[in-house]
């Protein structure tokens, strides 16, 4: 094919404004021979979200530095970050609603016996499991904010419907469908964050919205405590909990549809020039924005990538821990000698500790500006592991010491968010990233099912089997964190040895490859941030 040499000056990528193929240059020979002809005709994938804006960036003389970009980042923070925070707070409040309801007469009114409550807790995760694959596939294919907003509205209606549950079977059906609808919330938050922030900016923002789990715990505890005093109402306290949380979610679903953007391209709070600058900055992740075509070759690559499996198994461990703690924290505290009302109120410090720890983890990640993400994953496992060991060994006569150990259990948010951050910054290729998210959430959900099933009523109040399972999960995750750290280090050194260290010019080529939807294996200029 004859090359055109219409050089009309260069932009900040250091290439001719028309001569894209020279800038992208030398694609990795592993997989790109069949796609090179298309690449020469266009610098981006035909299905790339924001591709038109990126091509405009290539044709422009756009120049941005940290000082000029700071006001744009603050504007995104003011608009998008509150949307993600409130959404995540409410979705976690929903997860805790069953736990709070169980502090009152839910089990008695539904005539639950044996492990019926554990089955109700587990069926939600079975629904989540079913919804994970189609949910993640749809998030990649359709406008993410519109899809998520509609899911929020349906989810809210299902929560309100809980007040009509009169039996074990009815509650099982509601929790299963609720799990299907909620399977899209966390992946959509991850995707929206990755669309608007680069690798250095993501840890703090993702830790900020996940720290809302702690706020949800505090809000839920206060709400549940207050509603527990509504004994004169025609609805029992556990039904009021579902009603109020459901109505809050419905109102927020409408707000979400109005405020949440699908991508930088349709973010109405940004001017056209600001959209270009956001695209230019995020493109440096070498991952593009999003590609709506699902490529099965990338899905296969994900299934053969050790990186993906280590993160997915960490997701399994996180799920076991979350499934146990989020559904049985009230039962634990009640078993130490506290009433249902006090058991609810005593969960307030749990939320405060989680909020502080997860938020500070994000601050540490952004302030150090080094590869500390895996180290932070390891460190955030330590406090909760200590709390679990404490619950296992401290006698029941020291009930306040046991409650103090329970306050550490919700720090599971730290390892969860560090796994999500690692997926966002180490997995390139939209279909590969979607597949890894499916793997992570499938195993996370399976872990939640296991976690809710290993707490046996006959072992109350210490739940020996449950404590051992959670301790083993943390120990396994810490071991995998060590393996992962050295795997990422080995991959970067191997690439430097094979291709040479990445130069500024190589980085520019890698940016183009990102908008061609190349994976981290295909893009030889890609280096792992860990």
Buried (B, 14 or more C-beta within 10 A) or exposed (E): EEEEEEEEEEBBBEBBBBBBBBBBBEBBEEBBEEBBEEBBEBBBBEBBBBBEBBBBBBEBEBEBEEEEBEEBBEBBBEBBBEBBBBBBBBBBBBBBBBBBBBBBBBBEBBEBEEBBBBBBBBBBBBBBBBBBBEBBBBBBBEBBBEBBBBBBBBBBBBBBBBBEBEEBEBBBBBBBBBBBBBBBBBBBBBBBBBBBBBBBBBBBBBBBBBBBBBBBBBBBBBBBBEBBEEEEEEEBBBBBBBBBBBEBBBEBBEBBBEBBBBBBBEBEEBEEEBBBBBBBBBBBBBBBBBBBBBBEEBBEBBEEBEBBBBBBBBBBBBBBBBBBBBBBBBBBBBBBBBEBBBBBBBBBBBBBBBBEBBBBBBEBBBEEEEBBBBBBBBBBBBBBBEBBBBBBEBEEEEBEEBBBBBBBBBBBBBBBBBBBBBBBBBBBBBBBBBBBBBBBBBBBBBBBBBBBBBBBEEBBBBBEBBBEBBBEBBEBBBEBBEEBBEBBBEBBEEBEEEEEEBEEBBBBBBBBBBBBBBBBBBBBBBBBBB
